[in-house]
Amino acid sequence: MTIKDLIINFIFSFAVTAGFSIFFNAPKKSLIPCGIVGGIGWCTYVVMANSEYISNVFSMVIASAVVSLFSEILARKLKYPAINFIIPGILPLVPGLGLYNTMYSLVQKDYALAVSTGTDSLFKSTGIAIGILIITSFTKTYYILVKKMHLKKLEEKLEK
């Protein structure tokens, strides 16, 4: 994959993500950051999926974790909920073609292909959920610990 291909992938995934942000009534101030999150997430997936050493499912986990991480960062910076960035950001990653092909194979009574593509789509969808869950859990835990440390310092100051 060349850098030109990667830039084209980024531009189209940026457009898709920004478009869905409009559809989901995201604040206007967050449209460009949403597009950037989606573009970075998709490019992460494409680069990793083209590697011969990394599976598509693991690529999906990492890409969705990247989307979630950038969403959490932007949520703090722009003072919006992280979900405003996560939902549009993962849309380019959703295995829609795999789900379509699964249903098409079922209609054509090609059950072996339906099971194969359905399983792959299910694993990719699960990978998206796991990537988001990991980063969101770490972020929540981090901020709980920071808050407890801050409260402990305040208590120590009051005792003095």
MIKOLMI-593081 format. One record per residue (C-alpha): residue in one letter; residue number from 1; y negated, z, x negated. Coordinates in nm, 2 decimals. Example, Ala and Ser with C-alpha at 12.3 -4.5 7.8 and 13.67 -1.06 7.14 Angstrom:
! residues 2
ATOM   residuo   num        Y        Z        X
ATOM         A     1     0.45     0.78    -1.23
ATOM         S     2     0.11     0.71    -1.37
! end
This chain:
! residues 160
ATOM   residuo   num        Y        Z        X
ATOM         M     1     0.00     0.00     0.00
ATOM         T     2    -0.33    -0.10    -0.14
ATOM         I     3    -0.66     0.08    -0.11
ATOM         K     4    -0.78    -0.20     0.12
ATOM         D     5    -0.49    -0.13     0.36
ATOM         L     6    -0.57     0.24     0.35
ATOM         I     7    -0.94     0.18     0.43
ATOM         I     8    -0.84    -0.04     0.72
ATOM         N     9    -0.60     0.22     0.85
ATOM         F    10    -0.87     0.48     0.82
ATOM         I    11    -1.13     0.27     1.01
ATOM         F    12    -0.89     0.20     1.30
ATOM         S    13    -0.76     0.56     1.33
ATOM         F    14    -1.12     0.68     1.31
ATOM         A    15    -1.21     0.45     1.60
ATOM         V    16    -0.91     0.56     1.81
ATOM         T    17    -0.98     0.93     1.75
ATOM         A    18    -1.35     0.90     1.82
ATOM         G    19    -1.27     0.70     2.14
ATOM         F    20    -1.03     0.97     2.26
ATOM         S    21    -1.29     1.23     2.18
ATOM         I    22    -1.52     1.06     2.42
ATOM         F    23    -1.25     1.04     2.68
ATOM         F    24    -1.19     1.42     2.64
ATOM         N    25    -1.56     1.49     2.68
ATOM         A    26    -1.60     1.63     2.33
ATOM         P    27    -1.96     1.72     2.24
ATOM         K    28    -2.15     1.42     2.10
ATOM         K    29    -2.22     1.62     1.78
ATOM         S    30    -1.84     1.64     1.71
ATOM         L    31    -1.75     1.27     1.76
ATOM         I    32    -1.79     1.16     1.40
ATOM         P    33    -1.61     1.47     1.26
ATOM         C    34    -1.33     1.42     1.51
ATOM         G    35    -1.29     1.06     1.39
ATOM         I    36    -1.29     1.17     1.03
ATOM         V    37    -1.02     1.42     1.10
ATOM         G    38    -0.80     1.16     1.28
ATOM         G    39    -0.86     0.91     1.00
ATOM         I    40    -0.77     1.15     0.73
ATOM         G    41    -0.46     1.27     0.92
ATOM         W    42    -0.33     0.92     0.98
ATOM         C    43    -0.40     0.81     0.62
ATOM         T    44    -0.21     1.12     0.49
ATOM         Y    45     0.09     1.02     0.71
ATOM         V    46     0.08     0.65     0.60
ATOM         V    47     0.06     0.74     0.23
ATOM         M    48     0.34     0.99     0.25
ATOM         A    49     0.56     0.78     0.48
ATOM         N    50     0.54     0.49     0.24
ATOM         S    51     0.69     0.71    -0.04
ATOM         E    52     1.06     0.67    -0.09
ATOM         Y    53     1.11     1.04    -0.16
ATOM         I    54     0.95     1.18     0.16
ATOM         S    55     1.10     1.15     0.51
ATOM         N    56     0.89     1.03     0.81
ATOM         V    57     0.94     1.37     0.98
ATOM         F    58     0.81     1.57     0.68
ATOM         S    59     0.52     1.33     0.65
ATOM         M    60     0.44     1.40     1.01
ATOM         V    61     0.45     1.78     0.94
ATOM         I    62     0.21     1.75     0.65
ATOM         A    63    -0.02     1.51     0.82
ATOM         S    64    -0.05     1.73     1.13
ATOM         A    65    -0.11     2.03     0.90
ATOM         V    66    -0.39     1.84     0.73
ATOM         V    67    -0.54     1.76     1.07
ATOM         S    68    -0.51     2.12     1.17
ATOM         L    69    -0.66     2.25     0.85
ATOM         F    70    -0.96     2.02     0.87
ATOM         S    71    -1.00     2.11     1.24
ATOM         E    72    -1.01     2.48     1.16
ATOM         I    73    -1.27     2.42     0.89
ATOM         L    74    -1.49     2.21     1.11
ATOM         A    75    -1.45     2.45     1.40
ATOM         R    76    -1.60     2.72     1.18
ATOM         K    77    -1.88     2.50     1.04
ATOM         L    78    -1.98     2.33     1.37
ATOM         K    79    -1.92     2.63     1.60
ATOM         Y    80    -1.68     2.45     1.83
ATOM         P    81    -1.32     2.54     1.92
ATOM         A    82    -1.06     2.40     1.68
ATOM         I    83    -0.88     2.23     1.98
ATOM         N    84    -1.18     1.99     2.01
ATOM         F    85    -1.08     1.85     1.67
ATOM         I    86    -0.70     1.90     1.68
ATOM         I    87    -0.61     1.71     2.00
ATOM         P    88    -0.80     1.39     1.92
ATOM         G    89    -0.70     1.42     1.56
ATOM         I    90    -0.33     1.42     1.62
ATOM         L    91    -0.34     1.13     1.87
ATOM         P    92    -0.29     0.86     1.60
ATOM         L    93     0.02     1.05     1.49
ATOM         V    94     0.19     1.07     1.83
ATOM         P    95     0.50     0.85     1.82
ATOM         G    96     0.42     0.65     2.13
ATOM         L    97     0.60     0.33     2.02
ATOM         G    98     0.92     0.53     1.95
ATOM         L    99     0.90     0.68     2.30
ATOM         Y   100     0.84     0.34     2.45
ATOM         N   101     1.13     0.19     2.26
ATOM         T   102     1.36     0.48     2.37
ATOM         M   103     1.28     0.41     2.74
ATOM         Y   104     1.32     0.04     2.69
ATOM         S   105     1.66     0.08     2.52
ATOM         L   106     1.77     0.30     2.82
ATOM         V   107     1.66     0.04     3.06
ATOM         Q   108     1.85    -0.23     2.86
ATOM         K   109     2.16     0.01     2.86
ATOM         D   110     2.16     0.02     2.48
ATOM         Y   111     2.23     0.39     2.46
ATOM         A   112     2.31     0.41     2.09
ATOM         L   113     1.96     0.27     2.01
ATOM         A   114     1.80     0.49     2.27
ATOM         V   115     1.96     0.80     2.12
ATOM         S   116     1.85     0.70     1.77
ATOM         T   117     1.49     0.62     1.85
ATOM         G   118     1.46     0.91     2.09
ATOM         T   119     1.59     1.15     1.83
ATOM         D   120     1.35     1.02     1.57
ATOM         S   121     1.06     1.04     1.82
ATOM         L   122     1.16     1.39     1.91
ATOM         F   123     1.17     1.51     1.55
ATOM         K   124     0.83     1.35     1.48
ATOM         S   125     0.68     1.52     1.78
ATOM         T   126     0.83     1.85     1.67
ATOM         G   127     0.69     1.79     1.32
ATOM         I   128     0.34     1.76     1.47
ATOM         A   129     0.38     2.09     1.65
ATOM         I   130     0.52     2.26     1.35
ATOM         G   131     0.23     2.14     1.12
ATOM         I   132    -0.03     2.26     1.37
ATOM         L   133     0.15     2.59     1.43
ATOM         I   134     0.17     2.67     1.06
ATOM         I   135    -0.19     2.62     0.98
ATOM         T   136    -0.32     2.78     1.30
ATOM         S   137    -0.10     3.09     1.24
ATOM         F   138    -0.22     3.12     0.88
ATOM         T   139    -0.58     3.08     0.99
ATOM         K   140    -0.55     3.34     1.26
ATOM         T   141    -0.38     3.58     1.02
ATOM         Y   142    -0.64     3.53     0.75
ATOM         Y   143    -0.93     3.60     0.98
ATOM         I   144    -0.75     3.91     1.12
ATOM         L   145    -0.71     4.04     0.77
ATOM         V   146    -1.07     3.96     0.67
ATOM         K   147    -1.19     4.15     0.98
ATOM         K   148    -0.97     4.45     0.90
ATOM         M   149    -1.10     4.46     0.54
ATOM         H   150    -1.46     4.43     0.66
ATOM         L   151    -1.40     4.72     0.91
ATOM         K   152    -1.24     4.93     0.63
ATOM         K   153    -1.54     4.87     0.41
ATOM         L   154    -1.78     4.98     0.69
ATOM         E   155    -1.58     5.29     0.75
ATOM         E   156    -1.59     5.38     0.38
ATOM         K   157    -1.97     5.33     0.38
ATOM         L   158    -2.01     5.56     0.69
ATOM         E   159    -1.80     5.83     0.53
ATOM         K   160    -2.03     5.84     0.22
! end
